Amino acid sequence: MARLVVVPATPVERIDDPRIAEFVGLRDADLRRRRESPGGDLAGIFIAEGDIVVERALRAGYTLRSLLVDGARTQPLPDSVPEGVPVFAAAPEVVLKITGMAMHRGCIASFDRRPVPSLNDVLADATRVVVLENLTNPTNLGVIARSAVALGADALVLDPSCCDPLYRRASRVAMGEVFALPYAWAPRFPDGLDPLTAAGFELLALTPAAEAESIDEVTFGPDDRVALVLGAEGPGLRPETLAHIDRPVRIPLHGRVDSLNVAAAAAIACYVLGRGRPI
């Protein structure tokens, strides 16, 4: 059975209460980067927002540190929340200062990070991977991660300039599916692509170039190793990276539209690469 939040059990009335220090500063991008960067004072944690996202982080095996809920909340906590985890019931003004809204999305949770696996470990059993260069928008990353999981990708590979997949906005947009997708960091591209080539992956990249092969014509067997390489919204992949791609492919577009949002394009490409794979 789900457990009801006993709101007055651990009330929090002040934003400077040290027990909720991990949750403060969520709206400040600079502060968030300092907190979540390696060596930061809170580098070993990440924040998840919303019941579904929290449940999926728990399902993926992340260790829950504490929960912050609206003091007015009466609905049950997710069943998977372990007994004994501190639950802080925040006064309305505290919630407002933390989230910028009168009520946050059910709950905000603090989790312990765990070691990120090596690139070789992530690639070992994968046949379809999504590779990102300079993708700094957490919303786009979250949508890409959700599409990748839904459409059969096995892993995510990021270059050092990408944003963190565990950022609160990324995991929220992904509805927590990002936790189900193994990921690894690669060295700066194009050299960072060499381990994929060495592991037998064929590198595909989306491009609006008219001379590129239509994605309609792309076919692979379920056991072929394929890496879909995507760049940032707008500039796309750097020329040095494109020079290392095996097959540039394009999505045929109608009208005067010259390109799609990178997350929308990734979803289409992931669908094509996932055709014929077991569901």
TORMARLO-811092 format. One record per residue (C-alpha): residue in three letters; z, x, y. Coordinates in steps of 0.1 Angstrom, whole numbers, padded with zeros to 4 digits, always signed. Example, Ala and Ser with C-alpha at 12.3 -4.5 7.8 and 13.67 -1.06 7.14 Angstrom:
BEGIN
ALA+0078+0123-0045 SER+0071+0137-0011 
END
This chain:
BEGIN
MET+0000+0000+0000 ALA-0006+0011+0036 ARG+0024+0021+0055 LEU+0032+0005+0088 VAL+0039+0027+0118 VAL+0075+0023+0130 VAL+0067+0028+0166 PRO+0101+0037+0180 ALA+0108+0061+0152 THR+0096+0092+0171 PRO+0089+0080+0207 VAL+0072+0103+0232 GLU+0076+0094+0268 ARG+0064+0126+0286 ILE+0031+0145+0285 ASP+0050+0178+0285 ASP+0070+0170+0253 PRO+0065+0202+0232 ARG+0062+0182+0201 ILE+0028+0169+0212 ALA+0016+0202+0228 GLU-0013+0204+0203 PHE-0028+0172+0216 VAL-0027+0179+0253 GLY-0058+0191+0272 LEU-0084+0172+0251 ARG-0104+0163+0282 ASP-0105+0198+0296 ALA-0135+0216+0281 ASP-0123+0251+0292 LEU-0089+0245+0278 ARG-0103+0232+0246 ARG-0125+0263+0241 ARG-0095+0286+0247 ARG-0073+0266+0223 GLU-0100+0266+0196 SER-0114+0301+0200 PRO-0104+0328+0175 GLY-0072+0344+0187 GLY-0062+0314+0209 ASP-0026+0302+0208 LEU-0038+0271+0188 ALA-0067+0287+0170 GLY-0055+0277+0136 ILE-0058+0239+0142 PHE-0083+0213+0149 ILE-0080+0178+0162 ALA-0095+0147+0146 GLU-0097+0112+0162 GLY-0098+0078+0146 ASP-0085+0064+0113 ILE-0118+0069+0094 VAL-0122+0105+0106 VAL-0086+0113+0096 GLU-0090+0098+0062 ARG-0121+0119+0056 ALA-0105+0151+0067 LEU-0077+0144+0042 ARG-0101+0136+0015 ALA-0118+0169+0021 GLY-0085+0187+0015 TYR-0074+0196+0051 THR-0037+0198+0056 LEU-0024+0172+0082 ARG+0002+0186+0106 SER+0011+0155+0127 LEU-0003+0122+0141 LEU-0002+0108+0176 VAL-0005+0070+0178 ASP-0003+0045+0206 GLY+0032+0033+0209 ALA+0019-0003+0208 ARG+0002+0002+0175 THR+0012-0022+0147 GLN-0016-0018+0121 PRO-0011+0003+0091 LEU-0018+0040+0090 PRO-0045+0052+0065 ASP-0032+0051+0030 SER-0040+0088+0025 VAL-0015+0100+0052 PRO+0012+0119+0032 GLU+0048+0109+0034 GLY+0068+0130+0057 VAL+0041+0139+0082 PRO+0055+0136+0118 VAL+0041+0105+0135 PHE+0046+0104+0173 ALA+0044+0071+0191 ALA+0032+0078+0227 ALA+0040+0057+0257 PRO+0009+0042+0274 GLU+0009+0067+0303 VAL+0010+0096+0278 VAL-0020+0082+0259 LEU-0038+0077+0292 LYS-0032+0113+0303 ILE-0043+0127+0270 THR-0074+0106+0262 GLY-0084+0092+0296 MET-0082+0057+0280 ALA-0055+0031+0278 MET-0057+0033+0240 HIS-0072+0059+0218 ARG-0092+0053+0186 GLY-0063+0043+0163 CYS-0047+0077+0160 ILE-0052+0114+0168 ALA-0044+0139+0142 SER-0037+0177+0141 PHE-0049+0195+0111 ASP-0046+0231+0098 ARG-0079+0249+0097 ARG-0087+0268+0065 PRO-0108+0300+0060 VAL-0145+0294+0065 PRO-0165+0306+0034 SER-0190+0334+0036 LEU-0226+0327+0040 ASN-0234+0340+0005 ASP-0208+0317-0010 VAL-0222+0286+0008 LEU-0257+0294-0002 ALA-0249+0302-0039 ASP-0253+0267-0053 ALA-0274+0251-0024 THR-0310+0241-0025 ARG-0312+0223+0009 VAL-0295+0237+0039 VAL-0297+0229+0077 VAL-0297+0260+0099 LEU-0288+0257+0136 GLU-0294+0281+0164 ASN-0277+0278+0198 LEU-0267+0242+0192 THR-0239+0238+0217 ASN-0238+0200+0221 PRO-0210+0186+0198 THR-0226+0152+0198 ASN-0259+0165+0185 LEU-0241+0186+0159 GLY-0221+0156+0147 VAL-0252+0135+0143 ILE-0270+0162+0125 ALA-0240+0168+0101 ARG-0238+0131+0093 SER-0275+0129+0086 ALA-0274+0160+0065 VAL-0247+0146+0043 ALA-0263+0112+0040 LEU-0298+0126+0032 GLY-0289+0152+0006 ALA-0284+0185+0024 ASP-0260+0208+0007 ALA-0247+0230+0035 LEU-0248+0239+0072 VAL-0255+0273+0086 LEU-0247+0282+0122 ASP-0255+0311+0144 PRO-0227+0325+0166 SER-0238+0306+0197 CYS-0234+0272+0181 CYS-0204+0250+0188 ASP-0177+0245+0162 PRO-0184+0217+0136 LEU-0147+0208+0137 TYR-0147+0200+0174 ARG-0131+0166+0180 ARG-0163+0151+0194 ALA-0185+0165+0166 SER-0163+0151+0138 ARG-0159+0118+0156 VAL-0196+0113+0161 ALA-0201+0124+0124 MET-0176+0097+0114 GLY-0158+0125+0096 GLU-0188+0133+0073 VAL-0188+0168+0087 PHE-0158+0176+0066 ALA-0178+0169+0035 LEU-0205+0195+0044 PRO-0198+0231+0035 TYR-0206+0254+0064 ALA-0208+0291+0072 TRP-0215+0313+0102 ALA-0245+0336+0102 PRO-0252+0367+0123 ARG-0273+0362+0154 PHE-0309+0352+0146 PRO-0334+0364+0136 ASP-0314+0389+0115 GLY-0291+0361+0105 LEU-0319+0345+0086 ASP-0323+0374+0063 PRO-0296+0363+0038 LEU-0314+0330+0034 THR-0347+0347+0027 ALA-0330+0371+0003 ALA-0314+0341-0015 GLY-0349+0326-0020 PHE-0349+0300+0007 GLU-0382+0290+0023 LEU-0377+0286+0061 LEU-0390+0255+0078 ALA-0388+0249+0115 LEU-0396+0218+0135 THR-0419+0224+0165 PRO-0441+0201+0186 ALA-0470+0226+0184 ALA-0502+0208+0175 GLU-0512+0235+0151 ALA-0481+0231+0130 GLU-0483+0214+0096 SER-0475+0177+0097 ILE-0441+0169+0080 ASP-0459+0141+0062 GLU-0476+0168+0041 VAL-0444+0186+0031 THR-0434+0183-0005 PHE-0409+0203-0025 GLY-0394+0200-0060 PRO-0357+0191-0063 ASP-0347+0226-0072 ASP-0368+0244-0046 ARG-0346+0262-0020 VAL-0355+0251+0015 ALA-0338+0258+0048 LEU-0345+0236+0078 VAL-0341+0256+0110 LEU-0334+0238+0143 GLY-0328+0250+0178 ALA-0310+0236+0208 GLU-0321+0205+0226 GLY-0348+0214+0251 PRO-0355+0251+0246 GLY-0357+0248+0208 LEU-0358+0280+0187 ARG-0361+0314+0204 PRO-0396+0331+0199 GLU-0379+0358+0179 THR-0365+0333+0155 LEU-0398+0313+0152 ALA-0415+0346+0142 HIS-0394+0347+0111 ILE-0402+0311+0100 ASP-0423+0306+0069 ARG-0437+0271+0077 PRO-0436+0255+0112 VAL-0438+0218+0108 ARG-0442+0189+0133 ILE-0433+0152+0133 PRO-0464+0132+0144 LEU-0456+0113+0176 HIS-0473+0084+0192 GLY-0479+0077+0229 ARG-0471+0103+0254 VAL-0438+0113+0238 ASP-0439+0151+0233 SER-0407+0156+0213 LEU-0376+0139+0198 ASN-0339+0145+0203 VAL-0330+0173+0180 ALA-0305+0151+0161 ALA-0332+0124+0156 ALA-0357+0150+0145 ALA-0332+0165+0121 ALA-0326+0131+0104 ILE-0363+0126+0098 ALA-0367+0161+0084 CYS-0336+0158+0062 TYR-0351+0126+0047 VAL-0383+0143+0039 LEU-0366+0173+0023 GLY-0343+0151+0003 ARG-0371+0130-0012 GLY-0369+0131-0050 ARG-0334+0145-0052 PRO-0308+0127-0072 ILE-0286+0104-0051 
END
